Amino acid sequence: MRHKTAMPASSLPSLMMPCPVCAGRMSYAGRRAVSAELEDTVYACRRCGAELIRTSLRKIANPDAEAA
Ligand SMILES: [Zn+2]
């Protein structure tokens, strides 16, 4: 199936979805751990205050499990 992507290079943050309530701009509001493997990233709408939570896999950013 041919599908042209009109999007520019993937340098932009992948999450730029508008607010589901007022279509305003969502902004990053915080992050919290759900478990050792999952985390919630919270986005809040600047206009109406609606929150959008994305659960995603946590990336292991600290490879110092082994003490040097
Ligand atoms: Zn909104």
N, CA, C, O and the ligand as a Tripos MOL2 file, in Angstrom:
@<TRIPOS>MOLECULE
protein
  273   271    69     0     0
PROTEIN
NO_CHARGES

@<TRIPOS>ATOM
      1 N           0.8280   -1.1910    0.0000 N.3       1 MET1
      2 CA          0.0000    0.0000    0.0000 C.3       1 MET1
      3 C           0.8750    1.2590    0.0000 C.2       1 MET1
      4 O           1.8010    1.3800    0.8020 O.2       1 MET1
      5 N           0.5800    2.1620   -0.8780 N.am      2 ARG2
      6 CA          1.3840    3.3730   -0.9110 C.3       2 ARG2
      7 C           0.8220    4.4210    0.0470 C.2       2 ARG2
      8 O          -0.3770    4.6950    0.0690 O.2       2 ARG2
      9 N           1.6760    4.9610    0.7890 N.am      3 HIS3
     10 CA          1.2250    5.9540    1.7550 C.3       3 HIS3
     11 C           2.2910    7.0110    1.9110 C.2       3 HIS3
     12 O           3.3530    6.7710    2.4850 O.2       3 HIS3
     13 N           1.9950    8.1640    1.3980 N.am      4 LYS4
     14 CA          2.9760    9.2380    1.5000 C.3       4 LYS4
     15 C           2.9180    9.8760    2.8760 C.2       4 LYS4
     16 O           1.8520   10.2130    3.3890 O.2       4 LYS4
     17 N           4.0670   10.0260    3.4380 N.am      5 THR5
     18 CA          4.1030   10.7130    4.7190 C.3       5 THR5
     19 C           4.4210   12.1760    4.4830 C.2       5 THR5
     20 O           5.4530   12.5300    3.9110 O.2       5 THR5
     21 N           3.5340   12.9880    4.9260 N.am      6 ALA6
     22 CA          3.7270   14.4220    4.7370 C.3       6 ALA6
     23 C           4.4940   15.0290    5.9030 C.2       6 ALA6
     24 O           4.7550   16.2320    5.9390 O.2       6 ALA6
     25 N           4.8440   14.1820    6.8440 N.am      7 MET7
     26 CA          5.5160   14.7110    8.0140 C.3       7 MET7
     27 C           6.9890   14.9710    7.7150 C.2       7 MET7
     28 O           7.6180   14.2450    6.9450 O.2       7 MET7
     29 N           7.5100   15.9880    8.3170 N.am      8 PRO8
     30 CA          8.9410   16.2710    8.1720 C.3       8 PRO8
     31 C           9.7820   15.2370    8.9000 C.2       8 PRO8
     32 O           9.2570   14.2750    9.4600 O.2       8 PRO8
     33 N          11.0310   15.4360    8.8890 N.am      9 ALA9
     34 CA         11.9360   14.4970    9.5500 C.3       9 ALA9
     35 C          11.5340   14.2900   11.0050 C.2       9 ALA9
     36 O          10.8720   15.1260   11.6180 O.2       9 ALA9
     37 N          11.9470   13.1820   11.5160 N.am     10 SER10
     38 CA         11.4910   12.8110   12.8530 C.3      10 SER10
     39 C          12.2660   13.5330   13.9480 C.2      10 SER10
     40 O          12.5280   12.9700   15.0110 O.2      10 SER10
     41 N          12.6230   14.7550   13.6830 N.am     11 SER11
     42 CA         13.3450   15.5040   14.7120 C.3      11 SER11
     43 C          12.3800   16.0700   15.7460 C.2      11 SER11
     44 O          12.7690   16.4010   16.8660 O.2      11 SER11
     45 N          11.1190   16.1750   15.3500 N.am     12 LEU12
     46 CA         10.1270   16.6890   16.2860 C.3      12 LEU12
     47 C           9.7690   15.6150   17.2900 C.2      12 LEU12
     48 O           9.8550   14.4240   16.9900 O.2      12 LEU12
     49 N           9.3670   16.0270   18.4790 N.am     13 PRO13
     50 CA          8.8850   15.0580   19.4480 C.3      13 PRO13
     51 C           7.6770   14.3260   18.8970 C.2      13 PRO13
     52 O           6.8250   14.9150   18.2310 O.2      13 PRO13
     53 N           7.6150   13.0410   19.1840 N.am     14 SER14
     54 CA          6.5730   12.2350   18.5660 C.3      14 SER14
     55 C           5.2010   12.5760   19.1110 C.2      14 SER14
     56 O           4.1880   12.3610   18.4440 O.2      14 SER14
     57 N           5.1670   13.1020   20.3100 N.am     15 LEU15
     58 CA          3.8570   13.3940   20.8590 C.3      15 LEU15
     59 C           3.5320   14.8620   20.7030 C.2      15 LEU15
     60 O           4.0290   15.7020   21.4540 O.2      15 LEU15
     61 N           2.7150   15.1620   19.7500 N.am     16 MET16
     62 CA          2.2450   16.5250   19.5920 C.3      16 MET16
     63 C           0.7600   16.4890   19.3070 C.2      16 MET16
     64 O           0.2540   17.2430   18.4770 O.2      16 MET16
     65 N           0.0750   15.6150   19.9960 N.am     17 MET17
     66 CA         -1.3530   15.5070   19.7560 C.3      17 MET17
     67 C          -2.0850   16.6200   20.4870 C.2      17 MET17
     68 O          -1.6970   16.9980   21.5920 O.2      17 MET17
     69 N          -3.1240   17.1400   19.8890 N.am     18 PRO18
     70 CA         -3.8760   18.2110   20.5180 C.3      18 PRO18
     71 C          -4.7310   17.6870   21.6610 C.2      18 PRO18
     72 O          -4.9800   16.4870   21.7750 O.2      18 PRO18
     73 N          -5.1660   18.5930   22.4840 N.am     19 CYS19
     74 CA         -6.0350   18.2540   23.5930 C.3      19 CYS19
     75 C          -7.3330   17.6520   23.0630 C.2      19 CYS19
     76 O          -7.9420   18.2130   22.1530 O.2      19 CYS19
     77 N          -7.7640   16.5210   23.6160 N.am     20 PRO20
     78 CA         -9.0100   15.8900   23.1540 C.3      20 PRO20
     79 C         -10.2430   16.6980   23.5340 C.2      20 PRO20
     80 O         -11.3260   16.4650   22.9970 O.2      20 PRO20
     81 N         -10.0920   17.6310   24.4410 N.am     21 VAL21
     82 CA        -11.2410   18.4130   24.9050 C.3      21 VAL21
     83 C         -11.3860   19.7020   24.1010 C.2      21 VAL21
     84 O         -12.4420   19.9820   23.5350 O.2      21 VAL21
     85 N         -10.3060   20.4810   24.0630 N.am     22 CYS22
     86 CA        -10.4100   21.7930   23.4370 C.3      22 CYS22
     87 C          -9.4550   21.9560   22.2600 C.2      22 CYS22
     88 O          -9.3790   23.0240   21.6530 O.2      22 CYS22
     89 N          -8.7330   20.8920   21.9460 N.am     23 ALA23
     90 CA         -7.7880   20.9120   20.8370 C.3      23 ALA23
     91 C          -6.6470   21.8960   21.0630 C.2      23 ALA23
     92 O          -5.9730   22.3130   20.1210 O.2      23 ALA23
     93 N          -6.4460   22.2520   22.2980 N.am     24 GLY24
     94 CA         -5.3130   23.1140   22.6230 C.3      24 GLY24
     95 C          -4.0220   22.3310   22.6640 C.2      24 GLY24
     96 O          -3.9880   21.1330   22.3830 O.2      24 GLY24
     97 N          -2.9840   23.0170   23.0100 N.am     25 ARG25
     98 CA         -1.6870   22.3610   23.0100 C.3      25 ARG25
     99 C          -1.4150   21.6870   24.3470 C.2      25 ARG25
    100 O          -1.5850   22.2820   25.4110 O.2      25 ARG25
    101 N          -0.9900   20.4390   24.2660 N.am     26 MET26
    102 CA         -0.6320   19.7210   25.4730 C.3      26 MET26
    103 C           0.8300   19.9990   25.7970 C.2      26 MET26
    104 O           1.6700   20.1170   24.9050 O.2      26 MET26
    105 N           1.1070   20.0980   27.0610 N.am     27 SER27
    106 CA          2.4910   20.2800   27.4480 C.3      27 SER27
    107 C           2.8670   19.2460   28.5060 C.2      27 SER27
    108 O           2.0280   18.7490   29.2570 O.2      27 SER27
    109 N           4.1170   18.9560   28.5310 N.am     28 TYR28
    110 CA          4.6330   17.9600   29.4520 C.3      28 TYR28
    111 C           4.3920   18.3890   30.8950 C.2      28 TYR28
    112 O           4.7240   19.5130   31.2740 O.2      28 TYR28
    113 N           3.8280   17.5150   31.6860 N.am     29 ALA29
    114 CA          3.4870   17.9010   33.0480 C.3      29 ALA29
    115 C           4.2280   17.0890   34.0960 C.2      29 ALA29
    116 O           4.3320   17.5100   35.2480 O.2      29 ALA29
    117 N           4.7320   15.9550   33.7160 N.am     30 GLY30
    118 CA          5.4570   15.1800   34.7110 C.3      30 GLY30
    119 C           5.5350   13.7180   34.3360 C.2      30 GLY30
    120 O           5.0140   13.2900   33.3060 O.2      30 GLY30
    121 N           6.1800   12.9820   35.1720 N.am     31 ARG31
    122 CA          6.3930   11.5680   34.8970 C.3      31 ARG31
    123 C           6.4220   10.8230   36.2170 C.2      31 ARG31
    124 O           6.9790   11.2920   37.2100 O.2      31 ARG31
    125 N           5.8230    9.6770   36.2010 N.am     32 ARG32
    126 CA          5.8650    8.9000   37.4330 C.3      32 ARG32
    127 C           6.0010    7.4250   37.1110 C.2      32 ARG32
    128 O           5.4860    6.9270   36.1100 O.2      32 ARG32
    129 N           6.6970    6.7590   37.9760 N.am     33 ALA33
    130 CA          6.9450    5.3480   37.7590 C.3      33 ALA33
    131 C           5.7160    4.5340   38.1360 C.2      33 ALA33
    132 O           5.0790    4.7870   39.1580 O.2      33 ALA33
    133 N           5.3990    3.5780   37.3190 N.am     34 VAL34
    134 CA          4.2880    2.6900   37.6150 C.3      34 VAL34
    135 C           4.8220    1.4010   38.2050 C.2      34 VAL34
    136 O           4.3160    0.8990   39.2080 O.2      34 VAL34
    137 N           5.8400    0.8810   37.5710 N.am     35 SER35
    138 CA          6.5020   -0.3130   38.0640 C.3      35 SER35
    139 C           7.9550   -0.2390   37.6220 C.2      35 SER35
    140 O           8.4140    0.7870   37.1200 O.2      35 SER35
    141 N           8.6530   -1.3120   37.8110 N.am     36 ALA36
    142 CA         10.0620   -1.2990   37.4250 C.3      36 ALA36
    143 C          10.2140   -1.1710   35.9190 C.2      36 ALA36
    144 O          11.2610   -0.7610   35.4200 O.2      36 ALA36
    145 N           9.1570   -1.5280   35.2040 N.am     37 GLU37
    146 CA          9.2810   -1.5240   33.7490 C.3      37 GLU37
    147 C           8.4030   -0.4940   33.0610 C.2      37 GLU37
    148 O           8.6080   -0.1710   31.8910 O.2      37 GLU37
    149 N           7.4250    0.0190   33.7960 N.am     38 LEU38
    150 CA          6.4950    0.9500   33.1750 C.3      38 LEU38
    151 C           6.5230    2.3090   33.8470 C.2      38 LEU38
    152 O           6.7900    2.4330   35.0430 O.2      38 LEU38
    153 N           6.2420    3.3150   33.0500 N.am     39 GLU39
    154 CA          6.1190    4.6460   33.6250 C.3      39 GLU39
    155 C           4.9920    5.3960   32.9280 C.2      39 GLU39
    156 O           4.6820    5.1550   31.7610 O.2      39 GLU39
    157 N           4.3940    6.3050   33.6740 N.am     40 ASP40
    158 CA          3.3670    7.1720   33.1150 C.3      40 ASP40
    159 C           3.9810    8.5300   32.8140 C.2      40 ASP40
    160 O           4.6620    9.1220   33.6500 O.2      40 ASP40
    161 N           3.7300    9.0000   31.6240 N.am     41 THR41
    162 CA          4.1240   10.3680   31.3110 C.3      41 THR41
    163 C           2.8500   11.1890   31.2230 C.2      41 THR41
    164 O           1.9290   10.8470   30.4820 O.2      41 THR41
    165 N           2.8070   12.2610   31.9750 N.am     42 VAL42
    166 CA          1.5880   13.0530   32.0680 C.3      42 VAL42
    167 C           1.7430   14.3370   31.2600 C.2      42 VAL42
    168 O           2.7350   15.0560   31.3750 O.2      42 VAL42
    169 N           0.7370   14.5960   30.4460 N.am     43 TYR43
    170 CA          0.6890   15.8420   29.7000 C.3      43 TYR43
    171 C          -0.5670   16.5890   30.1160 C.2      43 TYR43
    172 O          -1.6120   15.9810   30.3490 O.2      43 TYR43
    173 N          -0.4650   17.8840   30.2060 N.am     44 ALA44
    174 CA         -1.6150   18.6820   30.6130 C.3      44 ALA44
    175 C          -1.8900   19.7460   29.5620 C.2      44 ALA44
    176 O          -0.9770   20.2860   28.9380 O.2      44 ALA44
    177 N          -3.1710   20.0300   29.3860 N.am     45 CYS45
    178 CA         -3.5580   21.0610   28.4420 C.3      45 CYS45
    179 C          -3.4010   22.4230   29.0980 C.2      45 CYS45
    180 O          -3.7930   22.6250   30.2480 O.2      45 CYS45
    181 N          -2.8360   23.3310   28.3650 N.am     46 ARG46
    182 CA         -2.6170   24.6560   28.9340 C.3      46 ARG46
    183 C          -3.8970   25.4650   28.9890 C.2      46 ARG46
    184 O          -4.0070   26.4060   29.7740 O.2      46 ARG46
    185 N          -4.8430   25.1120   28.1780 N.am     47 ARG47
    186 CA         -6.0560   25.9220   28.1210 C.3      47 ARG47
    187 C          -7.1250   25.4380   29.0760 C.2      47 ARG47
    188 O          -7.7180   26.2400   29.7990 O.2      47 ARG47
    189 N          -7.3830   24.1420   29.0940 N.am     48 CYS48
    190 CA         -8.4910   23.6560   29.9130 C.3      48 CYS48
    191 C          -8.0250   22.7610   31.0570 C.2      48 CYS48
    192 O          -8.8230   22.3680   31.9080 O.2      48 CYS48
    193 N          -6.7500   22.4440   31.0780 N.am     49 GLY49
    194 CA         -6.2360   21.6790   32.2040 C.3      49 GLY49
    195 C          -6.4690   20.1860   32.1180 C.2      49 GLY49
    196 O          -6.1770   19.4590   33.0680 O.2      49 GLY49
    197 N          -6.9890   19.7160   30.9980 N.am     50 ALA50
    198 CA         -7.2060   18.2890   30.8530 C.3      50 ALA50
    199 C          -5.8690   17.5600   30.8840 C.2      50 ALA50
    200 O          -4.8600   18.0660   30.3950 O.2      50 ALA50
    201 N          -5.8770   16.3800   31.4600 N.am     51 GLU51
    202 CA         -4.6440   15.6150   31.5400 C.3      51 GLU51
    203 C          -4.7020   14.4140   30.6210 C.2      51 GLU51
    204 O          -5.7450   13.7890   30.4270 O.2      51 GLU51
    205 N          -3.5460   14.1170   30.0650 N.am     52 LEU52
    206 CA         -3.4310   12.9570   29.2030 C.3      52 LEU52
    207 C          -2.2590   12.1420   29.7160 C.2      52 LEU52
    208 O          -1.1470   12.6460   29.8730 O.2      52 LEU52
    209 N          -2.5270   10.8860   29.9710 N.am     53 ILE53
    210 CA         -1.4790   10.0420   30.5360 C.3      53 ILE53
    211 C          -1.0950    8.9680   29.5270 C.2      53 ILE53
    212 O          -1.9380    8.2600   28.9770 O.2      53 ILE53
    213 N           0.1600    8.8820   29.3160 N.am     54 ARG54
    214 CA          0.6910    7.8530   28.4260 C.3      54 ARG54
    215 C           1.5310    6.8930   29.2430 C.2      54 ARG54
    216 O           2.4530    7.2930   29.9540 O.2      54 ARG54
    217 N           1.1980    5.6340   29.1300 N.am     55 THR55
    218 CA          2.0190    4.6420   29.8040 C.3      55 THR55
    219 C           2.9890    4.0510   28.8010 C.2      55 THR55
    220 O           2.5990    3.6340   27.7100 O.2      55 THR55
    221 N           4.2270    4.0190   29.1730 N.am     56 SER56
    222 CA          5.2150    3.5010   28.2490 C.3      56 SER56
    223 C           6.2590    2.6860   28.9990 C.2      56 SER56
    224 O           6.3670    2.7380   30.2240 O.2      56 SER56
    225 N           7.0080    1.9440   28.2300 N.am     57 LEU57
    226 CA          8.0880    1.1750   28.8220 C.3      57 LEU57
    227 C           9.2020    2.1120   29.2470 C.2      57 LEU57
    228 O           9.5670    3.0440   28.5310 O.2      57 LEU57
    229 N           9.7160    1.8500   30.3920 N.am     58 ARG58
    230 CA         10.8330    2.6650   30.8400 C.3      58 ARG58
    231 C          12.1010    2.2180   30.1330 C.2      58 ARG58
    232 O          12.3220    1.0330   29.8860 O.2      58 ARG58
    233 N          12.9110    3.1910   29.8230 N.am     59 LYS59
    234 CA         14.2000    2.8580   29.2390 C.3      59 LYS59
    235 C          15.2350    2.7740   30.3470 C.2      59 LYS59
    236 O          15.2680    3.5900   31.2680 O.2      59 LYS59
    237 N          16.0380    1.8070   30.2280 N.am     60 ILE60
    238 CA         17.0710    1.6610   31.2460 C.3      60 ILE60
    239 C          18.1900    2.6420   30.9390 C.2      60 ILE60
    240 O          19.0420    2.4100   30.0810 O.2      60 ILE60
    241 N          18.1540    3.7360   31.6670 N.am     61 ALA61
    242 CA         19.1110    4.7960   31.3820 C.3      61 ALA61
    243 C          20.3750    4.6490   32.2030 C.2      61 ALA61
    244 O          21.4130    5.2300   31.8850 O.2      61 ALA61
    245 N          20.2770    3.8810   33.2430 N.am     62 ASN62
    246 CA         21.4460    3.7310   34.1140 C.3      62 ASN62
    247 C          21.9940    2.3110   34.0460 C.2      62 ASN62
    248 O          21.5170    1.4130   34.7400 O.2      62 ASN62
    249 N          22.9670    2.1300   33.2300 N.am     63 PRO63
    250 CA         23.5420    0.7850   33.0940 C.3      63 PRO63
    251 C          24.5410    0.4910   34.1930 C.2      63 PRO63
    252 O          25.4830   -0.2740   33.9880 O.2      63 PRO63
    253 N          24.3470    1.0820   35.3430 N.am     64 ASP64
    254 CA         25.3170    0.7830   36.4040 C.3      64 ASP64
    255 C          24.7590   -0.2120   37.3970 C.2      64 ASP64
    256 O          24.9330   -0.0680   38.6070 O.2      64 ASP64
    257 N          24.0970   -1.2100   36.8800 N.am     65 ALA65
    258 CA         23.6430   -2.2740   37.7430 C.3      65 ALA65
    259 C          24.8470   -3.0090   38.3340 C.2      65 ALA65
    260 O          24.8270   -3.5210   39.4530 O.2      65 ALA65
    261 N          25.8610   -3.0270   37.5340 N.am     66 GLU66
    262 CA         27.0950   -3.6470   38.0370 C.3      66 GLU66
    263 C          27.9730   -2.5680   38.6630 C.2      66 GLU66
    264 O          28.3670   -1.6050   38.0040 O.2      66 GLU66
    265 N          28.2570   -2.7410   39.8880 N.am     67 ALA67
    266 CA         29.1310   -1.7640   40.5470 C.3      67 ALA67
    267 C          30.5350   -1.8530   39.9780 C.2      67 ALA67
    268 O          31.0990   -2.9370   39.8310 O.2      67 ALA67
    269 N          31.0760   -0.7130   39.6680 N.am     68 ALA68
    270 CA         32.3990   -0.7230   39.0510 C.3      68 ALA68
    271 C          33.4770   -0.9130   40.1070 C.2      68 ALA68
    272 O          34.6630   -0.9480   39.7790 O.2      68 ALA68
    273 ZN         -7.7980   21.4440   26.5430 Zn       69 ZN69
@<TRIPOS>BOND
     1     1     2 1
     2     2     3 1
     3     3     4 2
     4     3     5 am
     5     5     6 1
     6     6     7 1
     7     7     8 2
     8     7     9 am
     9     9    10 1
    10    10    11 1
    11    11    12 2
    12    11    13 am
    13    13    14 1
    14    14    15 1
    15    15    16 2
    16    15    17 am
    17    17    18 1
    18    18    19 1
    19    19    20 2
    20    19    21 am
    21    21    22 1
    22    22    23 1
    23    23    24 2
    24    23    25 am
    25    25    26 1
    26    26    27 1
    27    27    28 2
    28    27    29 am
    29    29    30 1
    30    30    31 1
    31    31    32 2
    32    31    33 am
    33    33    34 1
    34    34    35 1
    35    35    36 2
    36    35    37 am
    37    37    38 1
    38    38    39 1
    39    39    40 2
    40    39    41 am
    41    41    42 1
    42    42    43 1
    43    43    44 2
    44    43    45 am
    45    45    46 1
    46    46    47 1
    47    47    48 2
    48    47    49 am
    49    49    50 1
    50    50    51 1
    51    51    52 2
    52    51    53 am
    53    53    54 1
    54    54    55 1
    55    55    56 2
    56    55    57 am
    57    57    58 1
    58    58    59 1
    59    59    60 2
    60    59    61 am
    61    61    62 1
    62    62    63 1
    63    63    64 2
    64    63    65 am
    65    65    66 1
    66    66    67 1
    67    67    68 2
    68    67    69 am
    69    69    70 1
    70    70    71 1
    71    71    72 2
    72    71    73 am
    73    73    74 1
    74    74    75 1
    75    75    76 2
    76    75    77 am
    77    77    78 1
    78    78    79 1
    79    79    80 2
    80    79    81 am
    81    81    82 1
    82    82    83 1
    83    83    84 2
    84    83    85 am
    85    85    86 1
    86    86    87 1
    87    87    88 2
    88    87    89 am
    89    89    90 1
    90    90    91 1
    91    91    92 2
    92    91    93 am
    93    93    94 1
    94    94    95 1
    95    95    96 2
    96    95    97 am
    97    97    98 1
    98    98    99 1
    99    99   100 2
   100    99   101 am
   101   101   102 1
   102   102   103 1
   103   103   104 2
   104   103   105 am
   105   105   106 1
   106   106   107 1
   107   107   108 2
   108   107   109 am
   109   109   110 1
   110   110   111 1
   111   111   112 2
   112   111   113 am
   113   113   114 1
   114   114   115 1
   115   115   116 2
   116   115   117 am
   117   117   118 1
   118   118   119 1
   119   119   120 2
   120   119   121 am
   121   121   122 1
   122   122   123 1
   123   123   124 2
   124   123   125 am
   125   125   126 1
   126   126   127 1
   127   127   128 2
   128   127   129 am
   129   129   130 1
   130   130   131 1
   131   131   132 2
   132   131   133 am
   133   133   134 1
   134   134   135 1
   135   135   136 2
   136   135   137 am
   137   137   138 1
   138   138   139 1
   139   139   140 2
   140   139   141 am
   141   141   142 1
   142   142   143 1
   143   143   144 2
   144   143   145 am
   145   145   146 1
   146   146   147 1
   147   147   148 2
   148   147   149 am
   149   149   150 1
   150   150   151 1
   151   151   152 2
   152   151   153 am
   153   153   154 1
   154   154   155 1
   155   155   156 2
   156   155   157 am
   157   157   158 1
   158   158   159 1
   159   159   160 2
   160   159   161 am
   161   161   162 1
   162   162   163 1
   163   163   164 2
   164   163   165 am
   165   165   166 1
   166   166   167 1
   167   167   168 2
   168   167   169 am
   169   169   170 1
   170   170   171 1
   171   171   172 2
   172   171   173 am
   173   173   174 1
   174   174   175 1
   175   175   176 2
   176   175   177 am
   177   177   178 1
   178   178   179 1
   179   179   180 2
   180   179   181 am
   181   181   182 1
   182   182   183 1
   183   183   184 2
   184   183   185 am
   185   185   186 1
   186   186   187 1
   187   187   188 2
   188   187   189 am
   189   189   190 1
   190   190   191 1
   191   191   192 2
   192   191   193 am
   193   193   194 1
   194   194   195 1
   195   195   196 2
   196   195   197 am
   197   197   198 1
   198   198   199 1
   199   199   200 2
   200   199   201 am
   201   201   202 1
   202   202   203 1
   203   203   204 2
   204   203   205 am
   205   205   206 1
   206   206   207 1
   207   207   208 2
   208   207   209 am
   209   209   210 1
   210   210   211 1
   211   211   212 2
   212   211   213 am
   213   213   214 1
   214   214   215 1
   215   215   216 2
   216   215   217 am
   217   217   218 1
   218   218   219 1
   219   219   220 2
   220   219   221 am
   221   221   222 1
   222   222   223 1
   223   223   224 2
   224   223   225 am
   225   225   226 1
   226   226   227 1
   227   227   228 2
   228   227   229 am
   229   229   230 1
   230   230   231 1
   231   231   232 2
   232   231   233 am
   233   233   234 1
   234   234   235 1
   235   235   236 2
   236   235   237 am
   237   237   238 1
   238   238   239 1
   239   239   240 2
   240   239   241 am
   241   241   242 1
   242   242   243 1
   243   243   244 2
   244   243   245 am
   245   245   246 1
   246   246   247 1
   247   247   248 2
   248   247   249 am
   249   249   250 1
   250   250   251 1
   251   251   252 2
   252   251   253 am
   253   253   254 1
   254   254   255 1
   255   255   256 2
   256   255   257 am
   257   257   258 1
   258   258   259 1
   259   259   260 2
   260   259   261 am
   261   261   262 1
   262   262   263 1
   263   263   264 2
   264   263   265 am
   265   265   266 1
   266   266   267 1
   267   267   268 2
   268   267   269 am
   269   269   270 1
   270   270   271 1
   271   271   272 2
@<TRIPOS>SUBSTRUCTURE
     1 MET1         2 RESIDUE 1 A MET
     2 ARG2         6 RESIDUE 1 A ARG
     3 HIS3        10 RESIDUE 1 A HIS
     4 LYS4        14 RESIDUE 1 A LYS
     5 THR5        18 RESIDUE 1 A THR
     6 ALA6        22 RESIDUE 1 A ALA
     7 MET7        26 RESIDUE 1 A MET
     8 PRO8        30 RESIDUE 1 A PRO
     9 ALA9        34 RESIDUE 1 A ALA
    10 SER10       38 RESIDUE 1 A SER
    11 SER11       42 RESIDUE 1 A SER
    12 LEU12       46 RESIDUE 1 A LEU
    13 PRO13       50 RESIDUE 1 A PRO
    14 SER14       54 RESIDUE 1 A SER
    15 LEU15       58 RESIDUE 1 A LEU
    16 MET16       62 RESIDUE 1 A MET
    17 MET17       66 RESIDUE 1 A MET
    18 PRO18       70 RESIDUE 1 A PRO
    19 CYS19       74 RESIDUE 1 A CYS
    20 PRO20       78 RESIDUE 1 A PRO
    21 VAL21       82 RESIDUE 1 A VAL
    22 CYS22       86 RESIDUE 1 A CYS
    23 ALA23       90 RESIDUE 1 A ALA
    24 GLY24       94 RESIDUE 1 A GLY
    25 ARG25       98 RESIDUE 1 A ARG
    26 MET26      102 RESIDUE 1 A MET
    27 SER27      106 RESIDUE 1 A SER
    28 TYR28      110 RESIDUE 1 A TYR
    29 ALA29      114 RESIDUE 1 A ALA
    30 GLY30      118 RESIDUE 1 A GLY
    31 ARG31      122 RESIDUE 1 A ARG
    32 ARG32      126 RESIDUE 1 A ARG
    33 ALA33      130 RESIDUE 1 A ALA
    34 VAL34      134 RESIDUE 1 A VAL
    35 SER35      138 RESIDUE 1 A SER
    36 ALA36      142 RESIDUE 1 A ALA
    37 GLU37      146 RESIDUE 1 A GLU
    38 LEU38      150 RESIDUE 1 A LEU
    39 GLU39      154 RESIDUE 1 A GLU
    40 ASP40      158 RESIDUE 1 A ASP
    41 THR41      162 RESIDUE 1 A THR
    42 VAL42      166 RESIDUE 1 A VAL
    43 TYR43      170 RESIDUE 1 A TYR
    44 ALA44      174 RESIDUE 1 A ALA
    45 CYS45      178 RESIDUE 1 A CYS
    46 ARG46      182 RESIDUE 1 A ARG
    47 ARG47      186 RESIDUE 1 A ARG
    48 CYS48      190 RESIDUE 1 A CYS
    49 GLY49      194 RESIDUE 1 A GLY
    50 ALA50      198 RESIDUE 1 A ALA
    51 GLU51      202 RESIDUE 1 A GLU
    52 LEU52      206 RESIDUE 1 A LEU
    53 ILE53      210 RESIDUE 1 A ILE
    54 ARG54      214 RESIDUE 1 A ARG
    55 THR55      218 RESIDUE 1 A THR
    56 SER56      222 RESIDUE 1 A SER
    57 LEU57      226 RESIDUE 1 A LEU
    58 ARG58      230 RESIDUE 1 A ARG
    59 LYS59      234 RESIDUE 1 A LYS
    60 ILE60      238 RESIDUE 1 A ILE
    61 ALA61      242 RESIDUE 1 A ALA
    62 ASN62      246 RESIDUE 1 A ASN
    63 PRO63      250 RESIDUE 1 A PRO
    64 ASP64      254 RESIDUE 1 A ASP
    65 ALA65      258 RESIDUE 1 A ALA
    66 GLU66      262 RESIDUE 1 A GLU
    67 ALA67      266 RESIDUE 1 A ALA
    68 ALA68      270 RESIDUE 1 A ALA
    69 ZN69       273 GROUP 0 **** ****
